[in-house]
Amino acid sequence: MIKSHDLLAANAKRAFLEYLPLRLDPQDPERIYRAFNYGPSLDMFMIDERSYRGPNSANRQEGSSTATAFQGMPQLRWLKCALLASNATWKVIASDMPLGLLIPDVYDFDAWANGDGPALGRELELAGLLAFIKANDIANVVWLTADVHYAVAHYYDPAKAQFTDFKPFWEFVAGPLHAGTFGPNTLDNTFGPEVKFLSIPEGLKPNQPPSEGRQFFGLVKIDGKSEVMTVSFHNWQGMKIYGVELSPET
């Protein structure tokens, strides 16, 4: 039997849209990226890193092109404009792929990162977005990401990065509750991430079942008065295993 990744992806997207129809853009009826406002404290931007990307590659191109696209220009313009227009204290970007973790795809890479060093390939798009956030002094941007099968908190510091034109920010990564535990993945130093919390030990035997207790989820709360954001990770039993309080930049 011949298997087509394109056909599988098309069928999966159709099933998703039939189960959760999104009526956002008649010019792009399969558009998934969108934003939600939760009052003066929070705007959330859900981006799509599957539909508009170029093919996976070694991801080391020195210049931007369709080959290095990850969000695609229309979505990237939308996100920049939405961030710039946001009056909410916190701007949370929900990304289906992590920023600084290597996600290998046989001989290529499946996410932003490509290994240590300067911004190259898909990282150029991320570098441009981070530089835009800094240039426009957009405060309190936090990333919630996924895809890897464990939980980890990263703090990105330009003082420790190869690409330095950005404001420091947090990324919180949590994997699925219904799949085997893998990892931890290799960290890429291009944007200077530091591991603040790691839910699993190094050298973990891959594909740990839920019975091993290594399935995790995250919670985010914002205090209505102080607007302090509390982010926590929990195991499958609901027990808190990590938490951090983030005070908003003023």
PAVEX-776112 format. One line per 8 residues: number of its first residue (from 1); for each residue x, y, z of N, C-alpha, C. Coordinates in Angstrom, 2 decimals. Layout:
BEGIN
NUM	X:Y:Z:X:Y:Z:X:Y:Z; ...
//
This chain:
BEGIN
1	0.84:-1.19:0.00:0.00:0.00:0.00:0.88:1.24:0.00; 0.59:2.19:-0.88:1.33:3.44:-0.96:0.78:4.42:0.06; 1.68:4.99:0.85:1.27:5.97:1.85:1.71:7.36:1.40; 0.79:8.30:1.43:1.09:9.68:1.06:0.93:10.56:2.29; 2.03:11.20:2.71:1.95:12.10:3.84:1.02:13.28:3.55; 1.05:13.77:2.30:0.20:14.89:1.93:-1.28:14.51:2.04; -1.63:13.30:1.60:-3.02:12.85:1.67:-3.44:12.65:3.13; -2.57:12.06:3.93:-2.88:11.87:5.34:-3.10:13.22:6.03
9	-2.22:14.19:5.72:-2.34:15.52:6.34:-3.63:16.20:5.90; -3.96:16.10:4.62:-5.18:16.72:4.11:-6.43:16.12:4.76; -6.44:14.80:4.89:-7.58:14.13:5.53:-7.69:14.51:7.01; -6.53:14.59:7.67:-6.53:14.96:9.09:-7.05:16.38:9.29; -6.62:17.29:8.41:-7.07:18.67:8.54:-8.56:18.78:8.26; -9.05:18.05:7.28:-10.48:18.06:6.99:-11.27:17.55:8.19; -10.79:16.46:8.81:-11.48:15.92:9.99:-11.48:16.94:11.12; -10.36:17.63:11.31:-10.28:18.64:12.37:-11.28:19.76:12.13
17	-11.35:20.26:10.90:-12.23:21.37:10.60:-13.70:20.97:10.62; -14.00:19.72:10.31:-15.38:19.25:10.41:-15.80:19.08:11.87; -14.84:18.69:12.71:-15.15:18.52:14.13:-15.19:19.87:14.84; -14.30:20.79:14.44:-14.21:22.10:15.08:-14.18:23.17:13.99; -15.33:23.46:13.37:-15.34:24.41:12.26:-14.94:25.81:12.71; -14.06:26.44:11.92:-13.57:27.79:12.21:-13.94:28.68:11.04; -14.85:29.60:11.26:-15.30:30.50:10.21:-14.59:31.84:10.38; -13.37:31.91:9.89:-12.54:33.09:10.13:-12.31:33.95:8.91
25	-12.07:33.30:7.76:-11.63:34.03:6.58:-12.14:33.34:5.32; -13.11:33.95:4.60:-13.63:33.32:3.39:-12.57:33.16:2.30; -11.51:33.97:2.36:-10.43:33.85:1.38:-9.48:32.70:1.73; -9.55:32.23:2.97:-8.70:31.13:3.42:-9.57:30.23:4.31; -10.49:29.44:3.71:-11.48:28.70:4.49:-10.88:27.65:5.43; -9.62:27.28:5.22:-8.98:26.31:6.10:-8.06:26.98:7.12; -8.21:28.28:7.26:-7.36:29.01:8.22:-7.62:28.55:9.64; -6.53:28.33:10.38:-6.61:27.89:11.76:-6.12:28.97:12.73
33	-5.14:29.76:12.35:-4.59:30.76:13.28:-5.66:31.79:13.61; -5.69:32.20:14.89:-6.75:33.06:15.39:-6.34:33.65:16.74; -7.14:34.57:17.25:-6.83:35.24:18.51:-8.06:35.26:19.40; -7.82:35.29:20.71:-8.88:35.38:21.71:-8.53:36.48:22.71; -9.53:37.27:23.08:-9.34:38.27:24.12:-10.04:37.83:25.40; -9.31:37.94:26.52:-9.88:37.59:27.82:-9.86:38.80:28.74; -10.32:39.92:28.23:-10.38:41.13:29.03:-9.06:41.88:29.02; -8.90:42.82:29.94:-7.72:43.69:29.92:-6.42:42.99:30.26
41	-6.49:41.78:30.81:-5.26:41.11:31.26:-4.62:40.20:30.21; -5.41:39.70:29.25:-4.87:38.65:28.38:-5.42:38.69:26.97; -4.52:38.66:26.02:-4.81:38.31:24.63:-4.04:37.05:24.30; -4.69:36.09:23.66:-4.02:34.85:23.26:-4.04:34.71:21.75; -2.89:34.38:21.19:-2.73:34.24:19.75:-2.35:32.79:19.44; -3.25:32.10:18.76:-3.02:30.70:18.41:-2.52:30.64:16.98; -1.28:30.22:16.80:-0.69:30.23:15.47:-0.64:28.83:14.88; -0.47:28.76:13.57:-0.50:27.52:12.80:0.85:27.36:12.11
49	1.61:26.36:12.54:2.94:26.14:11.97:3.01:24.88:11.11; 1.85:24.45:10.65:1.78:23.26:9.79:1.34:23.58:8.37; 0.42:24.54:8.24:-0.27:24.72:6.96:0.52:25.51:5.92; 1.43:26.37:6.37:2.06:27.31:5.43:3.58:27.16:5.37; 4.10:26.15:6.02:5.55:25.96:6.08:6.12:25.40:4.79; 7.40:25.67:4.58:8.13:25.02:3.51:8.50:23.60:3.92; 9.05:22.82:2.98:9.41:21.43:3.30:10.49:21.36:4.38; 10.46:20.29:5.16:11.55:20.08:6.11:12.86:19.92:5.35
57	13.92:20.43:5.97:15.24:20.39:5.34:16.29:20.41:6.44; 17.55:20.53:6.04:18.62:20.71:7.02:18.48:22.04:7.75; 17.67:22.95:7.19:17.26:24.18:7.88:18.46:25.10:8.16; 19.36:25.20:7.19:20.56:26.02:7.38:20.67:27.12:6.33; 19.57:27.47:5.68:19.62:28.50:4.64:20.02:29.85:5.25; 20.82:30.60:4.54:21.32:31.87:5.04:20.37:33.04:4.77; 19.43:32.86:3.86:18.47:33.92:3.53:17.04:33.41:3.58; 16.10:34.32:3.81:14.68:33.95:3.87:14.13:33.68:2.48
65	13.25:32.70:2.38:12.61:32.34:1.12:11.41:31.47:1.44; 10.72:31.00:0.41:9.61:30.08:0.64:10.10:28.80:1.30; 11.37:28.45:1.08:11.93:27.24:1.67:12.09:27.36:3.19; 12.24:28.60:3.69:12.42:28.80:5.13:11.14:29.23:5.83; 10.04:29.34:5.09:8.77:29.77:5.69:8.31:28.75:6.73; 7.78:29.26:7.83:7.24:28.38:8.86:5.79:28.75:9.18; 5.56:30.03:9.46:4.19:30.53:9.59:3.65:31.01:8.25; 4.52:31.47:7.38:4.10:32.09:6.13:3.86:33.57:6.32
73	4.09:34.36:5.29:4.03:35.82:5.41:2.66:36.35:5.81; 1.54:35.88:5.24:0.24:36.44:5.67:-0.01:36.24:7.17; 0.28:35.03:7.67:0.07:34.78:9.10:1.05:35.61:9.94; 2.29:35.72:9.49:3.28:36.48:10.24:2.89:37.96:10.31; 2.39:38.51:9.21:1.92:39.91:9.22:0.75:40.07:10.17; -0.18:39.10:10.12:-1.34:39.14:11.03:-0.88:39.14:12.48; 0.06:38.26:12.83:0.52:38.16:14.21:1.21:39.44:14.66; 2.04:40.01:13.82:2.72:41.25:14.18:1.71:42.38:14.41
81	0.75:42.50:13.51:-0.26:43.55:13.64:-1.11:43.34:14.90; -1.46:42.07:15.18:-2.28:41.78:16.35:-1.53:42.05:17.64; -0.27:41.71:17.69:0.55:42.01:18.87:0.68:43.51:19.06; 0.90:44.22:17.97:1.07:45.66:18.04:-0.22:46.34:18.50; -1.36:45.81:18.11:-2.65:46.43:18.46:-3.16:46.02:19.84; -2.55:45.01:20.45:-3.06:44.49:21.71:-2.86:45.49:22.84; -3.93:45.70:23.60:-3.86:46.53:24.80:-3.85:45.70:26.08; -3.86:44.39:25.93:-3.87:43.51:27.09:-2.51:43.52:27.78
89	-2.51:43.28:29.07:-1.25:43.24:29.81:-0.36:42.10:29.31; -0.93:40.91:29.21:-0.18:39.74:28.77:-0.57:39.35:27.35; 0.44:39.03:26.55:0.23:38.52:25.19:0.81:37.11:25.15; -0.05:36.13:25.06:0.39:34.73:25.06:0.29:34.20:23.63; 1.41:33.67:23.15:1.45:33.04:21.83:1.42:31.54:22.02; 0.38:30.89:21.52:0.25:29.44:21.59:0.78:28.84:20.30; 1.90:28.17:20.40:2.61:27.63:19.24:2.60:26.11:19.30; 2.30:25.46:18.17:2.27:24.00:18.19:3.65:23.37:18.15
97	4.70:24.18:17.94:6.07:23.66:17.93:6.92:24.46:18.90; 7.88:23.82:19.57:8.75:24.55:20.50:9.77:25.40:19.75; 10.31:26.41:20.44:11.19:27.37:19.80:12.64:26.91:19.76; 13.13:26.38:20.86:14.56:26.13:20.96:14.95:24.68:21.12; 14.05:23.76:20.84:14.36:22.34:20.93:14.50:21.74:19.55; 15.49:20.89:19.37:15.68:20.20:18.10:14.64:19.10:17.96; 13.90:19.14:16.85:12.89:18.12:16.53:13.35:17.43:15.25; 14.14:16.37:15.35:14.69:15.74:14.15:13.62:15.02:13.33
105	13.79:15.05:12.02:12.92:14.35:11.08:13.84:13.57:10.14; 14.26:12.38:10.58:15.25:11.57:9.89:16.54:12.40:9.76; 16.82:12.97:8.57:18.04:13.76:8.39:17.76:15.26:8.42; 16.51:15.64:8.60:16.13:17.05:8.56:15.58:17.47:9.92; 15.01:18.70:9.97:14.43:19.21:11.21:12.99:19.62:10.97; 12.15:19.39:11.99:10.71:19.56:11.83:10.19:20.85:12.44; 11.02:21.57:13.23:10.53:22.77:13.89:11.41:23.97:13.51; 11.52:24.96:14.42:12.33:26.14:14.13:13.82:25.82:14.17
113	14.23:25.14:15.25:15.65:25.00:15.58:16.38:24.07:14.62; 17.69:24.35:14.44:18.52:23.56:13.55:19.87:23.22:14.16; 20.13:23.63:15.37:21.43:23.42:16.00:22.04:24.74:16.41; 23.10:24.66:17.22:23.71:25.86:17.76:24.26:26.77:16.67; 24.34:28.07:17.00:24.92:29.03:16.08:23.98:30.17:15.75; 24.31:30.97:14.74:23.47:32.10:14.37:22.14:31.65:13.78; 21.19:32.59:13.68:19.88:32.27:13.11:20.01:31.93:11.63; 19.51:30.76:11.27:19.52:30.28:9.89:18.21:29.56:9.61
121	17.88:29.41:8.32:16.69:28.65:7.95:15.43:29.24:8.55; 14.61:28.39:9.13:13.35:28.85:9.73:13.58:29.78:10.91; 14.75:29.68:11.52:15.05:30.57:12.64:15.05:32.04:12.22; 15.27:32.31:10.94:15.26:33.70:10.45:13.89:34.32:10.66; 12.83:33.54:10.44:11.47:34.05:10.63:11.21:34.35:12.11; 11.66:33.45:12.97:11.50:33.66:14.40:12.33:34.86:14.87; 13.55:34.98:14.36:14.40:36.11:14.72:13.74:37.43:14.33; 13.13:37.47:13.16:12.44:38.68:12.72:11.27:39.04:13.61
129	10.53:38.03:14.04:9.39:38.27:14.93:9.86:38.78:16.30; 10.88:38.15:16.85:11.39:38.57:18.15:11.98:39.98:18.09; 12.66:40.30:16.99:13.21:41.64:16.83:12.10:42.68:16.69; 11.00:42.31:16.02:9.85:43.20:15.89:9.24:43.49:17.26; 9.12:42.47:18.08:8.57:42.65:19.43:9.44:43.61:20.23; 10.75:43.46:20.12:11.65:44.36:20.84:11.59:45.77:20.28; 11.63:45.91:18.95:11.66:47.23:18.33:10.42:48.05:18.67; 9.29:47.35:18.86:8.04:48.04:19.19:7.72:47.99:20.68
137	8.68:47.54:21.46:8.56:47.50:22.92:7.24:46.86:23.35; 6.92:45.71:22.77:5.72:44.97:23.12:6.03:44.15:24.37; 5.34:44.48:25.46:5.69:43.90:26.76:4.91:42.63:27.05; 5.51:41.79:27.91:4.81:40.66:28.52:4.33:39.63:27.49; 5.23:39.24:26.60:4.94:38.18:25.65:5.44:36.86:26.22; 4.56:35.88:26.32:4.89:34.55:26.83:4.51:33.53:25.77; 5.35:32.50:25.60:5.07:31.45:24.63:4.64:30.17:25.35; 3.53:29.58:24.90:3.10:28.26:25.32:3.23:27.34:24.11
145	4.07:26.32:24.21:4.34:25.47:23.06:4.16:24.00:23.42; 4.29:23.15:22.40:3.98:21.73:22.59:4.86:20.88:21.69; 4.35:19.74:21.29:4.91:18.79:20.34:5.81:17.75:20.99; 6.74:18.14:21.86:7.57:17.14:22.53:6.77:16.50:23.67; 7.18:15.29:24.06:6.36:14.49:24.98:6.89:14.55:26.41; 7.07:15.75:26.91:7.43:15.97:28.31:7.16:17.44:28.60; 7.44:17.89:29.81:7.21:19.28:30.19:8.53:19.95:30.55; 8.69:21.21:30.12:9.92:21.94:30.38:9.63:23.43:30.35
153	10.32:24.18:31.19:10.23:25.64:31.20:11.56:26.22:30.75; 11.51:27.11:29.76:12.71:27.76:29.23:12.63:29.26:29.44; 13.75:29.87:29.80:13.87:31.32:29.85:14.89:31.73:28.80; 14.47:32.60:27.88:15.32:33.03:26.76:15.97:34.36:27.10; 17.29:34.38:27.09:18.06:35.53:27.54:19.00:35.98:26.43; 18.82:37.21:25.90:19.71:37.67:24.82:21.18:37.72:25.24; 21.44:37.88:26.52:22.83:37.92:26.99:23.53:36.58:26.82; 22.74:35.50:26.64:23.32:34.16:26.49:23.11:33.60:25.09
161	22.63:34.45:24.17:22.20:33.98:22.86:23.21:34.31:21.76; 23.08:33.62:20.64:23.83:33.94:19.43:23.15:35.08:18.67; 21.84:35.02:18.58:21.03:36.13:18.06:20.53:36.91:19.28; 20.81:38.19:19.35:20.60:38.93:20.60:19.55:40.04:20.51; 18.94:40.27:19.35:18.05:41.42:19.17:16.63:41.06:19.60; 16.44:40.79:20.88:15.10:40.47:21.38:15.01:40.76:22.87; 13.77:40.87:23.35:13.49:41.03:24.78:13.47:39.64:25.43; 13.97:39.52:26.65:13.89:38.23:27.34:12.44:37.76:27.45
169	12.24:36.45:27.39:10.87:35.91:27.50:10.91:34.48:28.01; 9.74:34.00:28.42:9.56:32.63:28.89:8.86:31.79:27.83; 9.19:30.51:27.82:8.49:29.50:27.03:8.18:28.32:27.93; 6.91:27.91:27.92:6.49:26.75:28.70:6.00:25.68:27.73; 6.60:24.50:27.82:6.33:23.41:26.88:5.69:22.26:27.63; 4.58:21.75:27.11:3.94:20.58:27.72:3.47:19.64:26.62; 3.76:18.37:26.79:3.38:17.38:25.79:2.03:16.75:26.09; 1.66:15.72:25.33:0.31:15.14:25.43:0.15:14.27:26.67
177	-1.09:14.16:27.13:-1.42:13.29:28.26:-1.71:11.85:27.81; -1.86:11.65:26.51:-2.36:10.36:26.02:-1.33:9.60:25.18; -0.05:9.99:25.26:0.97:9.35:24.44:2.20:9.05:25.29; 3.09:8.23:24.74:4.29:7.86:25.46:5.19:9.05:25.74; 5.97:8.95:26.82:6.91:10.01:27.19:8.25:9.77:26.51; 8.76:10.80:25.85:10.07:10.77:25.21:10.87:11.97:25.69; 12.17:11.97:25.37:13.00:13.14:25.64:13.96:12.91:26.79; 14.60:13.99:27.22:14.46:15.37:26.73:15.21:15.60:25.42
185	14.68:16.54:24.62:15.30:16.89:23.35:16.50:17.80:23.57; 17.36:17.85:22.55:18.55:18.71:22.60:18.14:20.17:22.48; 18.76:21.02:23.29:18.46:22.45:23.30:19.40:23.17:22.34; 18.84:24.13:21.57:19.58:24.94:20.60:19.89:26.29:21.24; 21.14:26.76:21.15:21.52:27.99:21.86:21.34:29.27:21.05; 20.73:29.20:19.86:20.63:30.39:19.01:19.98:31.56:19.73; 18.90:31.30:20.46:18.17:32.35:21.16:18.40:32.32:22.68; 19.42:31.61:23.11:19.85:31.65:24.50:18.90:31.06:25.52
193	18.25:29.92:25.26:17.33:29.37:26.27:18.08:28.73:27.44; 17.51:28.88:28.60:18.01:28.23:29.81:16.89:27.38:30.39; 17.20:26.14:30.72:16.20:25.25:31.30:15.99:25.63:32.76; 14.79:26.05:33.08:14.43:26.40:34.46:13.76:25.23:35.18; 13.15:24.35:34.41:12.52:23.16:34.99:12.44:22.10:33.91; 12.73:20.85:34.30:12.64:19.71:33.40:11.91:18.59:34.12; 10.86:18.07:33.50:9.99:17.12:34.18:10.51:15.69:34.17; 11.50:15.39:33.35:12.00:14.01:33.24:13.52:14.01:33.37
201	14.09:12.89:33.74:15.55:12.82:33.87:16.22:12.66:32.50; 17.47:13.08:32.43:18.27:12.82:31.24:18.43:11.31:31.07; 18.49:10.87:29.81:18.70:9.46:29.54:17.50:8.58:29.80; 16.31:9.19:29.81:15.09:8.41:30.07:14.86:7.39:28.95; 14.48:6.17:29.32:14.10:5.17:28.32:12.89:5.68:27.57; 12.93:5.71:26.22:11.82:6.32:25.46:10.53:5.53:25.53; 9.44:6.27:25.23:8.08:5.72:25.14:7.61:5.14:26.46; 7.74:5.96:27.52:7.25:5.57:28.83:5.72:5.63:28.84
209	5.04:4.60:29.34:3.57:4.58:29.35:3.01:5.45:30.47; 1.73:5.80:30.42:1.11:6.59:31.48:1.25:5.96:32.86; 1.34:4.65:32.92:1.47:3.97:34.21:2.76:4.35:34.94; 3.73:4.91:34.22:4.97:5.35:34.85:4.83:6.73:35.48; 3.69:7.39:35.25:3.44:8.68:35.90:4.20:9.84:35.30; 4.62:9.74:34.04:5.40:10.81:33.41:4.60:11.50:32.29; 3.32:11.73:32.54:2.48:12.51:31.65:2.15:13.82:32.37; 2.18:14.95:31.66:2.10:16.25:32.33:1.16:17.20:31.59
217	0.66:18.19:32.33:-0.10:19.27:31.72:0.22:20.56:32.47; -0.13:21.69:31.85:0.15:22.98:32.44:-1.10:23.78:32.74; -1.00:24.69:33.69:-2.06:25.61:34.03:-1.49:27.03:34.08; -2.30:27.99:33.65:-1.91:29.40:33.72:-3.03:30.18:34.39; -2.67:30.98:35.39:-3.63:31.84:36.07:-3.08:33.25:36.11; -3.97:34.23:35.97:-3.59:35.64:36.07:-4.43:36.27:37.17; -3.78:36.84:38.17:-4.48:37.50:39.25:-5.17:38.76:38.73; -6.45:38.91:39.06:-7.22:40.02:38.52:-6.77:41.39:39.00
225	-6.14:41.46:40.17:-5.71:42.74:40.72:-4.25:43.05:40.40; -3.38:42.14:40.78:-1.94:42.38:40.56:-1.50:42.08:39.13; -2.30:41.27:38.41:-2.00:40.79:37.07:-0.72:39.94:37.03; -0.33:39.40:38.17:0.76:38.44:38.20:0.29:37.14:37.53; 1.11:36.63:36.62:0.81:35.38:35.93:1.50:34.23:36.65; 0.74:33.22:37.01:1.29:32.02:37.63:1.18:30.86:36.64; 2.30:30.26:36.32:2.34:29.11:35.41:2.80:27.90:36.20; 2.08:26.80:36.07:2.44:25.59:36.82:2.34:24.36:35.93
233	3.15:23.36:36.24:3.07:22.05:35.61:2.57:21.04:36.63; 1.76:20.08:36.15:1.16:19.07:37.01:1.32:17.70:36.36; 1.41:16.67:37.20:1.44:15.32:36.66:0.02:14.85:36.36; -0.11:13.64:35.88:-1.43:13.17:35.44:-2.41:13.02:36.60; -1.89:12.98:37.83:-2.76:12.91:39.00:-3.18:14.30:39.48; -2.66:15.34:38.83:-3.01:16.70:39.21:-2.06:17.32:40.21; -1.05:16.59:40.65:-0.11:17.11:41.63:0.81:18.15:40.99; 0.96:19.30:41.62:1.83:20.36:41.12:3.29:19.96:41.28
241	4.04:20.01:40.19:5.46:19.64:40.24:6.38:20.83:39.98; 5.81:21.95:39.52:6.61:23.15:39.28:5.68:24.34:39.15; 6.14:25.49:39.59:5.36:26.70:39.41:6.26:27.92:39.46; 5.86:28.97:38.75:6.61:30.21:38.74:5.62:31.37:38.61; 5.90:32.45:39.30:5.08:33.66:39.21:5.81:34.70:38.39; 5.13:35.25:37.39:5.70:36.26:36.51:4.99:37.60:36.76; 5.74:38.59:37.17:5.18:39.92:37.35:5.20:40.66:36.02; 4.14:41.37:35.68:4.10:42.06:34.39:5.09:43.21:34.32
249	5.67:43.37:33.15:6.53:44.53:32.89:5.66:45.77:32.78; 6.08:46.85:33.41:5.29:48.08:33.37:6.01:49.16:32.57
//
